[in-house]
Structures are given as structure tokens and as C-alpha cells.
Amino acid sequence: MNSKNKNQTMAKTKFQIKNRYTGEIIVEMEAETLKEVVEKNADLREANLRGADLQGADLRGADLWGIKIKITQKEDLIKNLGIVVENKK
């Protein structure tokens, strides 16, 4: 395992995210990781996530207003959002 001193920073790399159909540059920035670029620029409005494997995805803080899911995905979504459903009588 490669351990780094907490005070050390990784070198920044220039990243570009392009539209896969047109080649248009959507995002261009310098960052330490691709994850950092995506987290700072993610806009999934209108995104088609059909077939996407979101297992293990941290969806806390995600705006899921208006999403549509299959009934078979309900339990996984509830779990991934950290929602606890209690049946109190």
C-alpha cells in the first residue's frame, strides 16, 4: 500500500469531459482525481441511468425529485439512501 503524508498533496492533472456524441467539451479543469472533477461538476438532470449499477453509491444529498424506479429497486434505493423504515404500532 502506498501511504502518503497527510500534508502532501497529489499533483493536479488537467481533465476534460466531453460529450460522447459531439465531442464538445462539457467540463475542463485541473484536479487531483477524476472523482474530484465529477463531484464538483455532476449534473444528472435528464440523465438516463437505466441499467446503471448504483450499488454502493453514496446518494446522500442527492436531489432525487421526480425519479422513476422499478418496484424491484425500491428496497435497494431505500437502503442506499440510509433511510430506515420503522413499522410502529
C-alpha positions as CSV (number, residue, x, y, z in Angstrom):
1,M,0.0,0.0,0.0
2,N,1.3,3.4,-0.9
3,S,0.9,5.7,2.2
4,K,1.4,9.4,1.8
5,N,1.9,12.1,4.4
6,K,-1.4,13.8,5.1
7,N,0.3,17.2,4.4
8,Q,1.4,16.0,0.9
9,T,-0.9,16.8,-2.0
10,M,-1.2,15.0,-5.2
11,A,-0.1,16.7,-8.4
12,K,-3.0,18.2,-10.3
13,T,-3.9,16.9,-13.7
14,K,-5.9,18.6,-16.5
15,F,-9.1,16.8,-17.1
16,Q,-11.7,17.1,-19.9
17,I,-15.1,15.6,-20.0
18,K,-16.6,15.6,-23.5
19,N,-20.0,14.8,-25.0
20,R,-19.6,11.3,-26.4
21,Y,-21.7,12.1,-29.4
22,T,-20.5,15.6,-30.4
23,G,-17.0,15.7,-28.8
24,E,-18.0,19.1,-27.3
25,I,-16.0,19.8,-24.1
26,I,-18.5,19.9,-21.2
27,V,-16.0,20.3,-18.3
28,E,-12.4,21.2,-18.3
29,M,-10.5,21.7,-15.1
30,E,-7.4,20.8,-13.1
31,A,-7.8,18.4,-10.2
32,E,-6.1,15.7,-8.3
33,T,-8.5,13.0,-9.3
34,L,-11.3,12.3,-11.8
35,K,-13.6,11.7,-8.8
36,E,-13.0,15.3,-7.7
37,V,-13.9,16.6,-11.2
38,V,-17.1,14.6,-11.3
39,E,-18.2,15.5,-7.7
40,K,-17.7,19.2,-8.4
41,N,-19.5,19.2,-11.8
42,A,-22.0,16.4,-11.7
43,D,-25.4,17.4,-13.2
44,L,-27.5,14.3,-13.7
45,R,-30.7,16.2,-14.6
46,E,-32.3,14.4,-17.5
47,A,-29.7,11.6,-17.2
48,N,-30.9,8.1,-18.3
49,L,-29.5,5.8,-15.6
50,R,-31.3,2.7,-16.9
51,G,-29.1,-0.3,-16.3
52,A,-26.7,1.7,-14.1
53,D,-25.3,-0.3,-11.2
54,L,-25.6,2.1,-8.2
55,Q,-24.7,-0.5,-5.6
56,G,-22.5,1.1,-3.0
57,A,-23.2,4.6,-4.4
58,D,-23.4,7.3,-1.7
59,L,-26.6,9.2,-2.6
60,R,-26.8,11.3,0.5
61,G,-27.6,14.8,-0.5
62,A,-28.8,13.8,-4.0
63,D,-31.8,15.5,-5.4
64,L,-34.0,12.6,-6.5
65,W,-37.1,14.6,-7.0
66,G,-39.2,13.1,-9.8
67,I,-37.2,9.9,-10.3
68,K,-38.8,6.8,-11.5
69,I,-37.7,3.4,-10.3
70,K,-38.9,-0.2,-10.7
71,I,-40.7,-1.6,-7.7
72,T,-38.0,-4.2,-7.6
73,Q,-35.4,-1.4,-7.0
74,K,-37.3,0.1,-4.1
75,E,-35.6,-1.7,-1.2
76,D,-32.1,-1.1,-2.7
77,L,-32.8,2.6,-3.1
78,I,-34.1,2.9,0.5
79,K,-31.0,1.1,1.8
80,N,-28.6,3.2,-0.3
81,L,-30.2,6.4,0.9
82,G,-29.8,5.4,4.5
83,I,-33.5,5.5,5.1
84,V,-34.8,3.4,8.0
85,V,-38.4,2.4,7.7
86,E,-40.0,1.5,11.1
87,N,-43.3,-0.2,11.5
88,K,-44.5,1.2,14.8
89,K,-48.0,0.2,16.0
